[in-house]
């Protein structure tokens, strides 16, 4: 990346981190995904139970494998699980020592935007885990809540529909159609305007493009 663009992105992330802190969140900016992953591994040290929300950012950082190799108990849903098995895993993840997820957008005024199919991630980032760690690359920075919701629906959701091979209208048009499909993955919106008062939330912003 061009050094000037890199410096600009870092300043943008610092501005977002400052806004997050004003809203009660703990926030840090990391120069690379590798450094952010190392910070997560340090937080999870000692064989902690770590719950994972479905996240291409977490996958891109190799955190599921790194956490397991470090002796952590990784709790996450997997393909082929029955609905009852998924429910049990989601509830267990919400009671973990550390819960990892990634918002679809982080706004420059310090808000966090999540859009989900089922709402298990939304529940976990509000309350339950002892430590909630949210990771986001510079590509997820949005001007404000409206822009963040637009990004969640028209960038992240479309990419995830393509990845999951969902036969939803956005796959064909490349933009959110606010469909009524039974396969729709945009059913629940979670907006963290401020840190929930009883939750310990750390936001790690990374000066790389990560996830959708």
C-alpha positions as CSV (number, residue, x, y, z in Angstrom):
1,X,0.0,0.0,0.0
2,X,1.1,3.6,-0.8
3,X,2.7,5.0,2.4
4,X,0.5,8.1,2.3
5,X,-2.7,6.1,1.9
6,X,-1.4,3.8,4.8
7,X,-0.8,6.9,7.0
8,X,-4.3,8.3,6.1
9,X,-6.0,5.0,6.9
10,X,-4.1,4.8,10.3
11,X,-5.3,8.3,11.2
12,X,-8.9,7.4,10.2
13,X,-8.7,4.3,12.5
14,X,-7.3,6.5,15.3
15,X,-10.2,8.9,14.9
16,X,-12.7,6.0,15.1
17,X,-10.9,4.5,18.1
18,X,-11.1,7.9,19.9
19,X,-14.9,8.1,19.2
20,X,-15.3,4.5,20.5
21,X,-13.5,5.4,23.7
22,X,-15.8,8.4,24.1
23,X,-18.7,6.0,23.9
24,X,-17.3,3.8,26.7
25,X,-15.6,1.1,24.6
26,X,-12.0,0.1,25.0
27,X,-10.3,0.5,21.6
28,X,-6.9,-0.1,20.1
29,X,-5.5,0.3,16.6
30,X,-3.1,-2.2,15.2
31,X,-0.9,-1.9,12.1
32,X,-1.5,-5.4,10.9
33,X,-3.7,-8.4,11.3
34,X,-0.8,-10.4,12.7
35,X,-0.4,-7.9,15.5
36,X,-4.1,-7.9,16.3
37,X,-4.2,-11.7,16.3
38,X,-1.3,-11.8,18.8
39,X,-3.2,-9.4,21.0
40,X,-6.2,-11.8,20.9
41,X,-4.0,-14.8,21.8
42,X,-2.6,-12.9,24.7
43,X,-6.1,-12.2,26.0
44,X,-7.1,-15.8,25.6
45,X,-4.0,-17.2,27.2
46,X,-4.3,-19.9,29.9
47,X,-6.7,-22.2,28.1
48,X,-9.7,-19.9,28.2
49,X,-13.0,-20.8,26.6
50,X,-13.4,-18.7,23.5
51,X,-16.7,-18.3,21.6
52,X,-16.6,-17.3,17.9
53,X,-19.3,-15.5,15.9
54,X,-19.3,-16.4,12.3
55,X,-16.7,-14.0,10.8
56,X,-14.5,-13.9,7.7
57,X,-12.3,-11.4,9.6
58,X,-11.6,-14.0,12.3
59,X,-11.0,-16.7,9.7
60,X,-8.7,-14.5,7.7
61,X,-6.5,-14.0,10.8
62,X,-6.4,-17.7,11.4
63,X,-7.7,-17.3,14.9
64,X,-9.7,-20.5,15.2
65,X,-6.6,-22.6,14.5
66,X,-4.3,-20.4,16.5
67,X,-6.5,-20.4,19.5
68,X,-6.9,-24.2,19.4
69,X,-3.2,-24.7,19.0
70,X,-2.7,-22.4,22.1
71,X,-4.8,-24.7,24.2
72,X,-8.0,-22.7,24.2
73,X,-11.4,-24.4,24.1
74,X,-13.0,-22.9,20.9
75,X,-16.8,-22.9,20.8
76,X,-18.4,-22.2,17.4
77,X,-21.1,-23.7,15.2
78,X,-20.0,-25.9,12.3
79,X,-21.6,-27.1,9.0
80,X,-23.9,-30.1,9.5
81,X,-25.1,-29.3,13.0
82,X,-28.7,-29.8,13.8
83,X,-30.8,-26.9,15.0
84,X,-30.6,-28.1,18.6
85,X,-26.8,-28.5,18.3
86,X,-26.5,-25.0,17.0
87,X,-28.6,-23.6,19.7
88,X,-26.5,-25.3,22.4
89,X,-23.3,-24.0,20.9
90,X,-24.6,-20.5,20.5
91,X,-25.7,-20.4,24.2
92,X,-22.4,-21.9,25.3
93,X,-20.5,-19.3,23.3
94,X,-22.4,-16.5,25.0
95,X,-21.1,-17.8,28.4
96,X,-17.4,-17.9,27.3
97,X,-14.4,-16.2,28.9
98,X,-13.8,-14.4,25.6
99,X,-16.1,-13.9,22.6
100,X,-14.8,-12.9,19.2
101,X,-16.8,-11.3,16.5
102,X,-16.6,-8.7,13.8
103,X,-19.1,-5.9,13.1
104,X,-20.1,-5.1,9.5
105,X,-19.3,-1.4,10.2
106,X,-17.6,0.8,12.7
107,X,-18.7,4.5,12.4
108,X,-16.5,7.5,12.8
109,X,-18.7,8.6,15.6
110,X,-18.0,5.4,17.6
111,X,-21.0,3.2,16.9
112,X,-20.9,-0.6,16.0
113,X,-23.2,-2.1,13.4
114,X,-24.2,-5.8,13.2
115,X,-26.7,-7.4,10.9
116,X,-27.5,-11.1,11.3
117,X,-29.7,-13.9,10.2
118,X,-30.3,-15.5,13.6
119,X,-29.2,-12.9,16.2
120,X,-26.9,-15.2,18.2
121,X,-24.0,-12.8,17.5
122,X,-26.1,-9.8,18.4
123,X,-27.0,-11.3,21.7
124,X,-23.4,-12.2,22.5
125,X,-22.0,-8.7,21.7
126,X,-24.5,-7.1,24.1
127,X,-24.2,-9.3,27.2
128,X,-22.9,-12.6,28.4
129,X,-19.2,-13.3,27.7
130,X,-16.7,-12.0,30.3
131,X,-14.8,-10.3,27.6
132,X,-16.1,-9.3,24.2
133,X,-13.5,-8.6,21.5
134,X,-14.6,-7.1,18.2
135,X,-12.1,-6.9,15.3
136,X,-12.5,-4.8,12.2
137,X,-10.3,-3.9,9.2
138,X,-10.1,-0.4,7.8
139,X,-12.6,-1.4,5.0
140,X,-15.3,-1.5,7.7
141,X,-15.1,2.2,8.7
142,X,-18.2,4.1,7.8
143,X,-19.1,7.8,8.2
144,X,-22.1,7.3,10.4
145,X,-24.9,4.9,11.4
146,X,-26.8,5.4,8.1
147,X,-23.6,4.7,6.1
148,X,-22.8,1.7,8.3
149,X,-26.2,0.1,7.8
150,X,-25.9,0.7,4.0
151,X,-22.5,-1.0,4.1
152,X,-23.9,-3.9,6.1
153,X,-26.7,-4.5,3.7
154,X,-25.1,-3.7,0.3
155,X,-21.5,-4.8,0.8
156,X,-21.2,-7.4,3.6
157,X,-24.5,-9.1,3.1
158,X,-24.2,-9.4,-0.7
159,X,-20.7,-10.8,-0.3
160,X,-21.8,-13.3,2.3
161,X,-24.8,-14.3,0.2
162,X,-22.4,-15.1,-2.6
163,X,-20.1,-17.0,-0.3
164,X,-22.9,-19.0,1.2
165,X,-24.5,-19.6,-2.2
166,X,-27.8,-18.2,-1.1
167,X,-30.4,-17.9,-3.9
168,X,-31.5,-14.4,-2.8
169,X,-32.3,-11.4,-5.0
170,X,-29.1,-9.5,-4.0
171,X,-27.0,-12.3,-5.5
172,X,-28.5,-11.4,-8.9
173,X,-28.6,-7.6,-8.6
174,X,-25.5,-6.9,-6.5
175,X,-27.4,-4.8,-4.0
176,X,-29.9,-5.2,-1.1
177,X,-33.4,-5.7,-2.3
178,X,-35.0,-5.9,1.2
179,X,-36.3,-9.3,0.2
180,X,-38.8,-11.6,1.9
181,X,-36.8,-14.7,1.0
182,X,-36.9,-17.7,3.5
183,X,-33.1,-17.8,3.0
184,X,-32.6,-14.1,3.9
185,X,-29.6,-13.5,6.1
186,X,-30.5,-9.9,7.1
187,X,-33.1,-10.4,9.9
188,X,-31.7,-8.8,13.0
189,X,-29.9,-5.5,13.5
190,X,-27.8,-4.8,16.6
191,X,-26.5,-1.2,17.1
192,X,-24.1,-0.5,19.9
193,X,-24.4,3.2,20.4
194,X,-22.5,3.1,23.7
195,X,-20.9,0.2,25.6
196,X,-23.5,-1.8,27.4
197,X,-23.1,-1.0,31.0
198,X,-22.4,-4.5,32.3
199,X,-20.2,-5.7,29.4
200,X,-16.5,-5.5,28.9
201,X,-16.0,-4.7,25.2
202,X,-12.7,-4.2,23.4
203,X,-12.6,-3.1,19.8
204,X,-9.4,-3.9,17.8
205,X,-9.1,-1.8,14.6
206,X,-6.7,-3.1,12.0
207,X,-4.9,-1.2,9.2
208,X,-5.7,-3.9,6.7
209,X,-8.7,-4.8,4.7
210,X,-10.2,-7.8,6.4
211,X,-13.4,-9.7,5.9
212,X,-16.6,-8.3,4.3
